[in-house]
């Protein structure tokens, strides 16, 4: 398909009278209710269910193998190549499918709060609530912004279009395809709204390093004195929860860039997990779920319309999407200075790693490249209980370039800005999953606060024997025995066996990187 034909078919679709452009939040909610796409909860939030797909579907995600990007993409199980002809055929089918719809919704928005690095986006949705989702998740520019008349990327989302793997070249009925040449994301077969959000993050992970900006899968907040903190981690490790601190301003909960000017939020909203959400433990997030917010796959009472956040009937991956200004103490500009403290969050399902440890520069690089955590139930299709995983740079599913690109940039910035790095285990203690218990959120918050306040600078550090991690022996508000993980296990010998096994898996995983500098290798397990 020629580029002219490609652009013409898109323009013709957008000119149809049935395409509603840049509707307001009330208008989109009205349309969503009228079309019976969902209902309102007692707080005024819009609730939708996404059917079979209640999380990302990584096996159905592809990058089109095109001349411009062929030598740049790190092709692997995450970045699966697909031929341009397959993309073009599916594009034609999806466009024909959408042309037959009585109503479509389009929106212009932006990724990147720093205007020097922003990406104008156009989104075309089959579902009104999907258009509400992107309105709340991406940045919302002023109406009439001239840059938006020529968006750099277009998302086309058609959940009701099902692919036929035998003839369409996909792995299932669902597909998420990124074409850098066509500057288009094509989504079909899945109604999970997070696919749109993460597709743009993948695109930013491709473009930003070329502008000397480090894209990061992290949340961020800033103190009243301007001290910025970053929280790296996969879904479910606590990025959103821990960065929503009543004593600090929230910059963003998931995606940021780090340039020579400081950091900036890539998005304009938050996408929080709501499983077991309560006003007592997470008041900022709880109160943010109101009119204009979108809930996914949460059960509610038929009469009261009260959400049951404790129910995992549909999925563990229940979600809330809301604009960042629904958090009362947010940094609305989305930008801040260079970070002084970084937290690597890991939900260790083995219960081995300390709840808090301060990393040396070598350990920081090693653990960033390792990206150890556990995939939690529901965050990806097919995950029903915690599964240990190594996700390079705490964001492997979204990194189109080789991991070394991101790691080298982080290493340079840590040195340049003399930032401290802590490893925080938000997973299990007293035993692994099924035996121990999940780390108490109150204690984790206390550890984060102590690190930010500099309380660990004058505290004696003990060395953990398997990874060489430096563990503070005291932390305000946390029992001393919790800080040393072995002491929380009923059977110390079993802890040692599990720690040895985890250390061995770290080493096995790191071997896939091939030859690495000795100073980074020194940051790994010592046994």
Secondary structure, DSSP 8 states (H G I E B T S, - for coil): --HHHHHHHHHHHHTSTTEEES--HHHHHHHHHHTTS-EE-TTS-EEE--TT--SB-GGGEEEEE-TTTTTTS--SSSSEEEEHHHHHHHHHHHHHHHHTSS-EEEEEEEE-SSGGG-EEEEEEESSHHHHHHHHHHSB---TT-GGGGG-SEEEEEETT----HHHH--SSS-EEEEETTTTEEEEES---THHHHHHHHHHHHHHGGGGT-EEEEEEEEE-TT--EEEEE--TTSSHHHHH--TTSEEEESSEEEEETTEEEES-SEEEEE-TT--TTT-HHHHHH-STT-EEES-EE-TTT--EETT--SS-S--EEEEEGGGSTTB-TT-EE--EEEEEEEE--TTS-S-SEEEE-HHHHHHHHHH-EEEE-TTSBTT--S-EEEE-GGG-GGG--S-HHHHHHHHHHHHHHHT-EEEEEE-SEESSSTTTSEE--HHHHHHHHHHHHHTGGGGS-EEE-TTT--EEES--TTS-GGGGSGGGGSS-HHHHHHHHHHHHHHHHHHHGGG-S--HHHHTTS---
